[in-house]
Amino acid sequence: MLRFLVAAGALLISSGAALSDSPLEIKIGYLREVPSRIRISLIDVPAGNDGLAGAELATEDDNATGRFLNQHTTLIEKLVGEGDDPVAAMNALADQGAAFIVTSLEADRLLKVADAGKARGVTLINASALDERLREQDCRANVIHVAPTRSMLADGLAQYLIWKKWNKWLLLVGSHQKDTLFAEALRHAATRFGARIVEEREFKDNGGARRTDSGVAEIQRQMPVETQGAPAYDVLVAADESEVFAGYLPYRTWDPRPVAGSAGLVPGTWNASFDQWGAVQLQNRFTKQFQRPMTAQDMQVWTAVRMIGEAAVRTGSADAGKMLAYIKSPDFSVAAFKGQKLTLRDWNLQLRQPILLFDGRNTVSVSPQEGFLHQVSTLDTLGLDRPETKCSLK
């Protein structure tokens, strides 16, 4: 990747790119929340710099090209706690000259920042929130989305299950709001691609300690009961974004069936095991620098920062208006080790991207699957398409 960036920079110079005495300064803000450390598995507990590490690596990549074009990118981070005002944090970043701010905020906080940032000419790039409403009825013209939607994740999973002819699903849904939203996306995907949900069940979160001396034995007894007596099904699909129960399902269901969704075969944008299309080079650089694997959050933030860097290179400018116009134009694309260039949906500013399917150790498949066609882009078979949108950018 670095060799590609250096070569690109040299090519632009040889084509007559003018250099000035002072570099063009591009300031990128990163506004993030303290990541939750509640996980079923200890190996999935996020690092304190989850996302930030991706931003730092992408800034280095932006500057690898920028130094040939007399451009320099500076990353400014702002961490907001549970009781902190995200609007004040956004204003602090804007005061320091950040016209583009990458965010890892939940939906309500993101909307507050977007509405306040509009008057300041700030463009946000959402690298975390999956909520469909941010791209639909609550969409904003100053919010670009790198994070996928739940429907993109559900559609990517559903296409593979249909390709495998696992058409009959038992849907097990958690009792929290995020679980319900993912379940809605899974139902939509089932209808869209021809799967049948033979039964739907709810797993109620009654609290209690997850890690006790008797925990393993209790889980071993509980999970078969939760899945007992279901109509014939091909695959158990779990909607458990809250990470209460899904991780305990594989190998513990009453019937011997595969598990997918929030455990087992899981859709996402990145995984430390992903090794296709040059991804190993990025994975190795990340691990060497930060002494840990690269997460999906790291990759989403990396992509967001690289989008800004790409706009600066292509426009030869640090002017936020020119850069934003390029990102929103049909000419824009960004390379992100996904086998194809990623582009922006003009109707809701969602980044098109493949959905990767992992089993915890390996890449099982990449959606869109073969045979799922679209008149514009096969990537638009993932998530709500233009005719379905409720977005009116304003």
C-alpha positions as CSV (number, residue, x, y, z in Angstrom):
1,M,0.0,0.0,0.0
2,L,2.8,2.5,0.9
3,R,4.6,1.7,-2.3
4,F,1.4,2.4,-4.2
5,L,0.9,5.7,-2.4
6,V,4.5,6.8,-3.0
7,A,4.3,5.8,-6.7
8,A,1.0,7.8,-7.0
9,G,2.6,10.8,-5.4
10,A,5.6,10.7,-7.7
11,L,3.3,10.4,-10.8
12,L,1.3,13.4,-9.8
13,I,4.5,15.4,-9.3
14,S,5.8,14.4,-12.7
15,S,2.5,15.4,-14.2
16,G,3.1,19.0,-13.2
17,A,1.6,19.3,-9.7
18,A,2.8,22.6,-8.3
19,L,4.5,22.8,-4.9
20,S,4.4,25.8,-2.7
21,D,6.7,26.8,0.1
22,S,4.2,25.9,2.9
23,P,2.4,22.6,2.8
24,L,-1.4,22.6,2.6
25,E,-2.6,21.7,6.0
26,I,-5.6,19.3,6.3
27,K,-6.9,18.8,9.8
28,I,-9.1,15.8,10.6
29,G,-11.0,15.5,13.8
30,Y,-11.9,12.2,15.4
31,L,-14.7,12.3,17.9
32,R,-15.2,9.0,19.8
33,E,-16.8,7.5,22.8
34,V,-15.2,5.3,25.3
35,P,-15.8,1.8,23.9
36,S,-17.9,-0.6,25.9
37,R,-15.8,-3.5,27.4
38,I,-18.7,-5.8,27.9
39,R,-18.2,-8.9,25.8
40,I,-19.0,-12.6,26.1
41,S,-15.5,-13.6,25.2
42,L,-12.4,-12.1,26.9
43,I,-10.6,-12.1,23.6
44,D,-13.2,-9.8,22.1
45,V,-12.9,-7.0,24.7
46,P,-11.8,-3.9,22.7
47,A,-8.6,-2.1,23.3
48,G,-8.7,1.4,24.6
49,N,-7.5,2.7,21.2
50,D,-10.0,0.7,19.2
51,G,-10.7,3.0,16.2
52,L,-8.1,5.5,17.1
53,A,-5.3,3.2,16.0
54,G,-7.0,2.9,12.6
55,A,-7.2,6.7,12.4
56,E,-3.5,7.1,13.2
57,L,-2.5,4.5,10.6
58,A,-4.6,6.2,7.9
59,T,-3.2,9.6,8.7
60,E,0.3,8.1,8.1
61,D,-0.9,6.7,4.8
62,D,-2.4,10.1,3.8
63,N,0.9,11.8,4.6
64,A,2.9,9.2,2.7
65,T,1.2,10.6,-0.5
66,G,0.8,14.1,0.8
67,R,4.4,14.8,1.3
68,F,4.9,14.5,-2.5
69,L,2.1,17.0,-3.1
70,N,3.1,19.4,-0.3
71,Q,0.1,18.4,1.7
72,H,0.1,17.5,5.4
73,T,-2.7,15.9,7.4
74,T,-3.0,16.3,11.2
75,L,-5.3,14.1,13.3
76,I,-7.0,15.7,16.3
77,E,-8.7,13.3,18.7
78,K,-11.5,14.1,21.2
79,L,-12.8,11.5,23.6
80,V,-16.2,11.9,25.1
81,G,-17.4,10.1,28.1
82,E,-21.0,9.0,29.0
83,G,-21.8,12.4,30.7
84,D,-19.8,14.6,28.3
85,D,-21.4,17.0,25.8
86,P,-20.5,15.7,22.3
87,V,-21.5,19.1,20.7
88,A,-19.0,20.9,22.9
89,A,-16.4,18.3,21.8
90,M,-17.3,18.9,18.1
91,N,-17.0,22.6,18.6
92,A,-13.6,22.2,20.1
93,L,-12.4,20.2,17.1
94,A,-13.9,22.8,14.7
95,D,-12.2,25.6,16.6
96,Q,-8.9,23.9,15.8
97,G,-9.7,23.9,12.1
98,A,-11.2,20.4,11.6
99,A,-13.8,20.7,8.8
100,F,-14.1,16.9,8.5
101,I,-14.7,15.0,11.7
102,V,-14.8,11.2,11.8
103,T,-17.2,9.9,14.5
104,S,-17.6,6.8,16.6
105,L,-20.8,7.9,18.4
106,E,-24.2,6.2,18.9
107,A,-27.1,7.5,16.8
108,D,-28.7,10.1,19.1
109,R,-25.4,11.7,19.9
110,L,-24.4,11.7,16.2
111,L,-27.6,13.5,15.2
112,K,-27.0,16.2,17.9
113,V,-23.5,16.8,16.6
114,A,-24.6,16.8,13.0
115,D,-27.3,19.4,13.5
116,A,-25.0,21.6,15.5
117,G,-22.1,21.1,13.0
118,K,-24.2,22.2,10.1
119,A,-24.0,25.9,11.1
120,R,-20.2,25.5,11.3
121,G,-19.8,23.9,8.0
122,V,-18.6,20.6,9.5
123,T,-18.9,17.3,7.7
124,L,-19.1,14.2,9.8
125,I,-18.1,10.7,8.7
126,N,-19.9,8.1,10.7
127,A,-17.6,5.1,11.3
128,S,-19.6,3.3,14.0
129,A,-23.4,3.7,14.1
130,L,-25.3,1.0,12.2
131,D,-28.7,2.5,12.6
132,E,-30.8,2.5,9.4
133,R,-32.6,5.7,10.4
134,L,-29.4,7.7,10.1
135,R,-29.5,6.9,6.4
136,E,-33.3,7.1,6.1
137,Q,-35.8,9.3,7.9
138,D,-33.1,10.9,10.0
139,C,-30.5,11.3,7.3
140,R,-28.4,14.5,7.1
141,A,-26.6,16.1,4.2
142,N,-23.5,16.7,6.3
143,V,-23.1,13.0,7.5
144,I,-21.3,10.5,5.3
145,H,-21.5,6.8,6.5
146,V,-18.6,4.4,6.3
147,A,-20.1,2.0,8.9
148,P,-22.5,-0.4,7.2
149,T,-26.2,-0.6,8.1
150,R,-27.7,-3.5,9.8
151,S,-29.6,-4.3,6.6
152,M,-26.3,-4.4,4.7
153,L,-24.9,-6.9,7.2
154,A,-28.2,-8.9,7.2
155,D,-28.3,-9.0,3.4
156,G,-24.7,-10.1,3.1
157,L,-25.4,-13.0,5.4
158,A,-28.7,-13.9,3.8
159,Q,-27.2,-14.1,0.3
160,Y,-24.8,-16.7,1.5
161,L,-27.4,-18.7,3.4
162,I,-29.6,-18.7,0.3
163,W,-26.6,-19.7,-1.9
164,K,-26.1,-22.6,0.5
165,K,-29.8,-23.4,0.2
166,W,-30.2,-23.0,3.9
167,N,-33.6,-21.4,3.4
168,K,-35.4,-22.3,6.6
169,W,-34.3,-20.1,9.6
170,L,-35.0,-20.3,13.3
171,L,-34.7,-16.7,14.5
172,L,-33.6,-16.2,18.1
173,V,-33.8,-12.5,19.2
174,G,-32.4,-10.8,22.2
175,S,-34.6,-8.5,24.4
176,H,-32.6,-5.3,23.9
177,Q,-33.4,-2.5,21.4
178,K,-30.3,-3.1,19.3
179,D,-31.2,-6.8,19.0
180,T,-34.7,-5.9,17.8
181,L,-33.3,-3.6,15.1
182,F,-31.0,-6.3,13.8
183,A,-33.9,-8.8,13.9
184,E,-35.9,-6.3,11.7
185,A,-33.0,-6.3,9.2
186,L,-32.9,-10.1,9.2
187,R,-36.6,-10.4,8.6
188,H,-36.3,-7.9,5.7
189,A,-33.4,-9.9,4.2
190,A,-35.3,-13.2,4.5
191,T,-38.2,-11.7,2.6
192,R,-36.0,-10.0,0.0
193,F,-34.0,-13.1,-0.9
194,G,-36.6,-15.9,-0.3
195,A,-35.7,-17.4,3.0
196,R,-38.5,-18.5,5.4
197,I,-38.4,-17.9,9.2
198,V,-40.1,-21.0,10.5
199,E,-40.3,-19.7,14.0
200,E,-39.1,-16.7,16.0
201,R,-38.2,-16.8,19.7
202,E,-37.0,-14.2,22.2
203,F,-34.2,-14.7,24.6
204,K,-34.8,-12.5,27.7
205,D,-31.8,-11.0,29.4
206,N,-32.5,-11.6,33.1
207,G,-29.1,-10.2,34.1
208,G,-26.9,-12.1,36.5
209,A,-23.2,-12.9,36.4
210,R,-21.9,-14.4,33.2
211,R,-18.7,-15.8,34.6
212,T,-19.2,-18.0,37.7
213,D,-17.9,-21.3,38.8
214,S,-21.0,-23.0,37.6
215,G,-21.4,-20.9,34.4
216,V,-20.3,-23.4,31.8
217,A,-22.5,-26.2,33.2
218,E,-25.5,-23.9,33.4
219,I,-25.1,-22.6,29.8
220,Q,-24.7,-26.2,28.6
221,R,-28.1,-27.0,30.1
222,Q,-29.8,-23.7,29.1
223,M,-29.0,-23.4,25.4
224,P,-30.5,-26.7,24.3
225,V,-33.7,-25.9,26.1
226,E,-33.9,-22.5,24.4
227,T,-33.7,-24.2,21.0
228,Q,-35.8,-27.3,21.8
229,G,-39.0,-28.2,19.9
230,A,-38.5,-25.9,16.9
231,P,-40.0,-26.8,13.5
232,A,-37.5,-28.2,11.1
233,Y,-34.9,-25.6,10.2
234,D,-31.6,-25.4,8.3
235,V,-29.8,-22.7,10.3
236,L,-30.3,-20.9,13.6
237,V,-30.0,-17.1,13.0
238,A,-29.3,-15.0,16.2
239,A,-29.9,-11.3,16.7
240,D,-27.9,-10.4,19.7
241,E,-25.9,-7.2,19.3
242,S,-26.0,-6.8,23.1
243,E,-23.8,-10.0,23.4
244,V,-25.9,-11.7,26.0
245,F,-26.5,-15.2,24.6
246,A,-25.5,-15.8,20.9
247,G,-21.9,-16.6,21.7
248,Y,-23.1,-19.6,23.7
249,L,-25.2,-21.1,20.9
250,P,-22.7,-22.9,18.7
251,Y,-22.4,-26.6,19.6
252,R,-25.1,-26.3,22.2
253,T,-28.4,-26.2,20.1
254,W,-30.9,-29.0,20.6
255,D,-30.7,-30.0,17.0
256,P,-27.3,-30.2,15.3
257,R,-27.6,-27.0,13.2
258,P,-25.2,-24.2,12.1
259,V,-25.5,-20.8,13.8
260,A,-25.2,-17.5,12.1
261,G,-25.9,-13.8,12.7
262,S,-24.4,-12.6,16.0
263,A,-22.4,-15.7,16.4
264,G,-21.1,-18.6,14.4
265,L,-21.0,-17.2,10.8
266,V,-20.9,-13.4,11.5
267,P,-21.2,-10.6,8.9
268,G,-18.9,-7.7,9.2
269,T,-16.6,-5.2,7.4
270,W,-13.2,-6.6,8.7
271,N,-11.6,-9.2,10.7
272,A,-8.0,-9.9,11.9
273,S,-8.0,-13.1,9.8
274,F,-8.9,-11.4,6.5
275,D,-6.1,-12.0,4.0
276,Q,-7.4,-11.3,0.5
277,W,-6.7,-8.5,-2.0
278,G,-3.5,-7.3,-0.3
279,A,-5.1,-7.1,3.2
280,V,-2.2,-9.1,4.7
281,Q,0.1,-6.1,4.1
282,L,-2.3,-3.8,6.0
283,Q,-2.8,-6.3,8.7
284,N,0.9,-6.7,9.2
285,R,1.6,-3.0,9.3
286,F,-1.1,-2.5,11.8
287,T,0.0,-5.3,14.1
288,K,3.6,-4.2,14.0
289,Q,2.7,-0.7,15.0
290,F,0.0,-1.4,17.6
291,Q,0.8,-4.9,18.9
292,R,-2.7,-6.1,18.4
293,P,-5.0,-7.3,15.6
294,M,-6.9,-4.8,13.4
295,T,-10.6,-4.7,14.3
296,A,-13.6,-3.7,12.1
297,Q,-13.8,-0.4,14.0
298,D,-10.2,0.3,13.2
299,M,-10.8,-0.5,9.6
300,Q,-13.9,1.7,9.3
301,V,-12.1,4.6,10.8
302,W,-9.1,4.0,8.6
303,T,-11.4,4.1,5.6
304,A,-13.0,7.3,6.7
305,V,-9.6,9.1,7.1
306,R,-8.4,7.7,3.8
307,M,-11.5,9.1,2.0
308,I,-10.5,12.5,3.2
309,G,-6.9,12.0,2.1
310,E,-8.1,10.7,-1.3
311,A,-10.2,13.9,-1.8
312,A,-7.2,16.1,-0.9
313,V,-5.0,14.3,-3.4
314,R,-7.6,14.3,-6.2
315,T,-8.6,18.0,-5.8
316,G,-5.0,19.2,-4.9
317,S,-6.7,21.3,-2.3
318,A,-7.2,21.7,1.4
319,D,-10.5,23.5,0.8
320,A,-13.2,21.6,2.6
321,G,-15.9,22.6,0.1
322,K,-13.9,21.3,-2.9
323,M,-13.0,18.1,-1.1
324,L,-16.6,17.4,0.0
325,A,-17.8,18.1,-3.6
326,Y,-15.4,15.5,-4.9
327,I,-16.4,12.9,-2.3
328,K,-20.0,13.4,-3.3
329,S,-19.3,13.3,-7.0
330,P,-19.6,10.2,-9.3
331,D,-15.8,10.3,-9.8
332,F,-15.1,9.4,-6.2
333,S,-13.9,6.0,-5.0
334,V,-11.6,4.7,-2.3
335,A,-9.5,1.5,-2.2
336,A,-9.9,-0.5,1.0
337,F,-8.5,-4.0,0.3
338,K,-12.0,-5.3,-0.5
339,G,-11.4,-6.5,-4.1
340,Q,-13.1,-3.4,-5.7
341,K,-13.3,0.3,-5.3
342,L,-15.8,1.6,-2.8
343,T,-18.1,4.4,-3.9
344,L,-20.8,6.5,-2.3
345,R,-24.6,6.2,-2.7
346,D,-25.7,9.6,-3.7
347,W,-29.2,9.2,-2.2
348,N,-28.1,8.7,1.4
349,L,-24.3,9.1,1.5
350,Q,-23.7,5.5,2.5
351,L,-20.4,3.9,1.3
352,R,-21.0,0.9,-0.8
353,Q,-18.8,-2.0,0.3
354,P,-18.7,-5.8,0.4
355,I,-19.8,-7.6,3.5
356,L,-17.3,-10.2,4.8
357,L,-18.5,-13.4,6.5
358,F,-16.2,-14.9,9.2
359,D,-16.4,-18.0,11.4
360,G,-14.1,-16.6,14.1
361,R,-10.9,-17.8,12.5
362,N,-11.3,-17.6,8.7
363,T,-13.0,-15.8,5.9
364,V,-15.9,-18.1,4.9
365,S,-17.2,-15.9,2.0
366,V,-17.6,-12.4,0.7
367,S,-21.0,-10.9,-0.3
368,P,-22.5,-9.9,-2.7
369,Q,-22.7,-13.5,-3.7
370,E,-22.5,-14.7,-7.3
371,G,-25.8,-14.5,-9.1
372,F,-27.3,-11.6,-7.1
373,L,-27.5,-9.0,-9.8
374,H,-28.3,-5.3,-9.9
375,Q,-28.7,-2.8,-12.7
376,V,-26.2,-0.3,-11.2
377,S,-23.9,-2.1,-8.8
378,T,-24.0,-5.5,-7.2
379,L,-23.0,-3.8,-4.0
380,D,-26.5,-2.2,-4.1
381,T,-28.0,-5.7,-3.4
382,L,-26.7,-5.1,0.2
383,G,-28.9,-2.7,2.2
384,L,-31.9,-0.6,1.2
385,D,-31.8,0.4,-2.4
386,R,-32.7,3.7,-4.0
387,P,-36.4,2.9,-4.6
388,E,-36.8,1.9,-0.9
389,T,-35.2,5.0,0.6
390,K,-36.9,7.4,2.9
391,C,-34.0,9.8,2.9
392,S,-34.3,13.4,1.8
393,L,-30.9,15.0,2.3
394,K,-31.1,18.4,4.0
